[in-house]
Amino acid sequence: MDDLKRAAAERAVKEYVQSGMVVGLGTGSTASFAVHRIGELVSSGDLKDVRGIPTSARTATLAEEAGIPLVTLSEARPHVTIDGADEVGPDLTLIKGRGGALLREKIVAHASDVFVVIVDESKLVESLGAGPLPVEIEPFGWEVTLEALASLVCETELRMDPADARHLYVTDGGHYTADCRFASIPDPAALEGEIKRIPGALECGFFTDLARAVVVSREDRVETIEAG
């Protein structure tokens, strides 16, 4: 699986990253391969004057170790962002956020000129909802927010810290994450609107009309699916 992730990441970097660019750096195992590849090209001199905007503290550390200079959104906007996804629907609507950096990933993706997604073929689905939909929530009054999410006919669960299951997972922004399991998601855009009308629900894992392209690594090839 790592070979597939690496192949998708390297293809996306080759096709979409050029010298002089500001690059949004995604979070997660697949995105980390893109960070490593950009770092290799910067170190070799094949890419020059590339700066990165990380979507998490983990990615910032990884980028610094790879030798990629970092900037913030107050200093620049990304020409392109490369990130992974948990699920990719036929119309390139995504579910993201199971890696724990949902809100910052969406902010950086939305600020980018081009948003490119890298996945292995296991992430392609006929309809979204094969796994939970993450929702980043405000800790204050989380019980009320969780009840409101459950009223949308889903099973809700606060995410626990994978490093210590006795404690709740806390995002870099100091928020909790609710994982919501729906029996089906026929209309992601409509459901996203309902979720974001709930006070305390800061952002949900639907990425609608954001991905310009999805680079998919299969056992026998790597292909790019363009939006539209």
C-alpha positions as CSV (number, residue, x, y, z in Angstrom):
1,M,0.0,0.0,0.0
2,D,2.9,2.4,0.8
3,D,4.2,1.8,-2.8
4,L,0.8,2.9,-4.2
5,K,0.6,6.0,-2.0
6,R,4.2,7.0,-2.9
7,A,3.4,6.5,-6.6
8,A,0.4,8.8,-6.5
9,A,2.3,11.4,-4.4
10,E,5.3,11.5,-6.8
11,R,3.1,11.8,-9.9
12,A,1.2,14.7,-8.3
13,V,4.4,16.5,-7.4
14,K,5.8,15.9,-10.9
15,E,2.6,17.2,-12.6
16,Y,1.6,20.1,-10.4
17,V,4.6,21.5,-8.5
18,Q,7.0,23.9,-10.1
19,S,9.9,26.2,-8.9
20,G,8.7,29.4,-7.4
21,M,5.4,28.0,-6.1
22,V,3.8,28.2,-2.6
23,V,2.5,24.6,-1.9
24,G,-0.1,23.6,0.6
25,L,1.1,20.5,2.4
26,G,-1.5,18.0,3.4
27,T,-1.7,15.8,6.5
28,G,-1.7,12.0,6.6
29,S,0.3,9.0,5.4
30,T,-0.3,9.7,1.7
31,A,0.4,13.4,1.9
32,S,3.6,12.7,3.8
33,F,5.1,11.0,0.6
34,A,4.4,14.3,-1.3
35,V,6.2,16.3,1.4
36,H,9.2,13.9,1.3
37,R,9.3,14.1,-2.5
38,I,9.2,17.9,-2.6
39,G,12.0,18.0,0.0
40,E,14.1,15.7,-2.2
41,L,13.6,17.9,-5.2
42,V,14.4,21.0,-3.2
43,S,17.6,19.4,-1.8
44,S,18.7,18.3,-5.2
45,G,18.1,21.8,-6.7
46,D,15.5,20.5,-9.2
47,L,12.9,22.7,-7.4
48,K,13.9,26.2,-6.4
49,D,12.2,28.9,-4.3
50,V,9.4,26.5,-3.2
51,R,7.7,27.4,0.1
52,G,5.2,25.3,2.0
53,I,2.1,26.0,4.0
54,P,1.5,23.0,6.4
55,T,-2.0,21.9,7.4
56,S,-0.9,20.5,10.8
57,A,1.9,20.6,13.3
58,R,2.9,17.1,12.2
59,T,3.2,18.2,8.6
60,A,5.2,21.3,9.7
61,T,7.7,19.1,11.5
62,L,7.9,16.8,8.5
63,A,8.5,19.7,6.1
64,E,11.1,21.3,8.2
65,E,13.0,17.9,8.4
66,A,12.7,17.6,4.6
67,G,14.2,21.1,4.2
68,I,11.1,22.9,2.8
69,P,10.9,26.6,3.9
70,L,7.5,27.3,5.5
71,V,5.2,30.4,5.3
72,T,1.8,31.1,6.7
73,L,-1.4,32.1,5.0
74,S,-0.9,35.7,6.2
75,E,2.3,35.8,4.1
76,A,1.2,33.9,0.9
77,R,-1.6,31.8,-0.7
78,P,-0.9,28.4,-2.1
79,H,-0.6,28.0,-5.9
80,V,-1.4,24.3,-5.4
81,T,-2.2,22.1,-2.4
82,I,-1.6,18.4,-2.4
83,D,-3.4,16.3,0.2
84,G,-4.9,12.8,0.6
85,A,-8.6,11.8,1.1
86,D,-10.5,9.1,3.0
87,E,-13.1,8.7,0.3
88,V,-13.5,10.0,-3.2
89,G,-16.9,9.9,-4.9
90,P,-17.5,9.7,-8.7
91,D,-18.0,13.5,-8.9
92,L,-14.7,14.1,-6.9
93,T,-16.6,15.1,-3.7
94,L,-14.5,13.9,-0.9
95,I,-14.6,12.9,2.7
96,K,-11.5,14.0,4.6
97,G,-10.5,14.4,8.3
98,R,-10.0,11.0,9.6
99,G,-6.3,11.9,10.1
100,G,-7.3,14.7,12.5
101,A,-6.5,17.9,10.7
102,L,-9.9,18.6,9.0
103,L,-10.4,22.3,9.6
104,R,-6.9,23.4,8.7
105,E,-6.9,21.2,5.7
106,K,-10.1,22.8,4.4
107,I,-8.9,26.3,5.1
108,V,-5.7,25.7,3.1
109,A,-7.5,23.8,0.3
110,H,-10.0,26.6,-0.1
111,A,-7.3,29.2,-0.2
112,S,-5.4,27.4,-3.0
113,D,-5.5,28.1,-6.7
114,V,-5.5,24.4,-7.4
115,F,-6.4,21.6,-5.0
116,V,-5.0,18.1,-6.0
117,V,-5.9,14.9,-4.1
118,I,-3.7,11.9,-4.0
119,V,-5.1,8.4,-3.2
120,D,-4.7,4.7,-3.8
121,E,-7.5,3.0,-5.6
122,S,-9.0,1.7,-2.3
123,K,-10.3,5.3,-1.6
124,L,-12.6,5.4,-4.6
125,V,-16.2,4.8,-3.7
126,E,-19.5,4.7,-5.5
127,S,-21.2,6.8,-2.8
128,L,-19.8,8.6,0.2
129,G,-20.3,7.2,3.7
130,A,-18.4,3.9,3.7
131,G,-16.8,5.2,6.9
132,P,-17.5,7.9,9.4
133,L,-17.8,11.6,8.5
134,P,-15.6,13.6,10.8
135,V,-17.0,16.9,12.2
136,E,-14.6,19.2,14.1
137,I,-16.5,20.7,17.1
138,E,-16.0,23.3,19.8
139,P,-15.3,21.7,23.2
140,F,-17.7,24.1,25.0
141,G,-21.1,22.4,25.1
142,W,-19.9,19.4,23.1
143,E,-22.7,17.3,24.6
144,V,-25.3,19.5,23.0
145,T,-23.5,19.6,19.7
146,L,-23.2,15.8,19.7
147,E,-27.0,15.5,20.4
148,A,-27.7,17.9,17.5
149,L,-25.5,15.8,15.1
150,A,-27.3,12.6,16.2
151,S,-30.6,14.2,15.4
152,L,-29.5,14.0,11.7
153,V,-29.9,10.2,12.0
154,C,-26.4,9.1,12.5
155,E,-24.3,7.3,15.2
156,T,-22.0,9.8,16.8
157,E,-18.8,9.2,18.8
158,L,-16.2,11.6,20.1
159,R,-12.7,10.5,18.8
160,M,-10.3,9.3,21.4
161,D,-6.6,10.1,21.2
162,P,-4.9,7.2,19.4
163,A,-1.8,7.7,21.5
164,D,-3.7,7.4,24.8
165,A,-7.3,6.1,24.6
166,R,-8.1,7.5,28.0
167,H,-8.2,11.0,26.6
168,L,-10.1,12.7,23.9
169,Y,-8.3,13.6,20.7
170,V,-7.7,17.3,20.5
171,T,-6.9,19.0,17.2
172,D,-4.1,21.5,16.7
173,G,-6.7,24.2,17.0
174,G,-7.9,22.8,20.4
175,H,-11.1,21.3,19.1
176,Y,-12.7,17.9,19.4
177,T,-13.7,15.6,16.6
178,A,-17.0,13.8,16.3
179,D,-17.1,10.8,14.0
180,C,-20.6,10.4,12.5
181,R,-21.7,7.2,10.8
182,F,-24.6,7.6,8.4
183,A,-26.5,4.7,6.8
184,S,-26.3,6.5,3.5
185,I,-25.4,10.0,2.2
186,P,-27.5,10.7,-0.9
187,D,-26.8,14.4,-1.0
188,P,-23.5,15.5,0.6
189,A,-23.9,19.2,-0.1
190,A,-27.3,19.3,1.6
191,L,-26.0,17.3,4.6
192,E,-23.0,19.6,4.9
193,G,-25.4,22.6,5.1
194,E,-27.4,20.9,7.9
195,I,-24.3,20.1,9.9
196,K,-22.8,23.6,9.6
197,R,-26.1,25.2,10.8
198,I,-25.5,23.5,14.2
199,P,-23.8,25.9,16.7
200,G,-20.6,24.2,17.8
201,A,-20.1,22.2,14.6
202,L,-17.1,24.2,13.2
203,E,-16.5,22.2,10.0
204,C,-17.3,18.8,8.5
205,G,-15.3,16.4,6.3
206,F,-17.2,17.0,3.0
207,F,-14.9,18.7,0.5
208,T,-17.4,19.6,-2.3
209,D,-16.4,21.4,-5.5
210,L,-12.8,21.8,-4.2
211,A,-10.7,19.1,-5.9
212,R,-9.4,20.1,-9.3
213,A,-7.9,16.7,-9.9
214,V,-7.5,13.3,-8.2
215,V,-4.3,11.3,-8.8
216,V,-5.1,7.7,-8.3
217,S,-2.5,4.9,-7.9
218,R,-3.6,1.5,-9.1
219,E,-1.7,-1.8,-9.1
220,D,-0.9,-1.4,-12.8
221,R,-0.9,2.3,-13.4
222,V,-1.3,5.9,-12.0
223,E,-4.0,8.0,-13.5
224,T,-5.2,11.6,-13.1
225,I,-9.0,12.2,-12.9
226,E,-9.8,15.9,-13.7
227,A,-12.9,17.6,-12.3
228,G,-15.7,17.9,-14.8
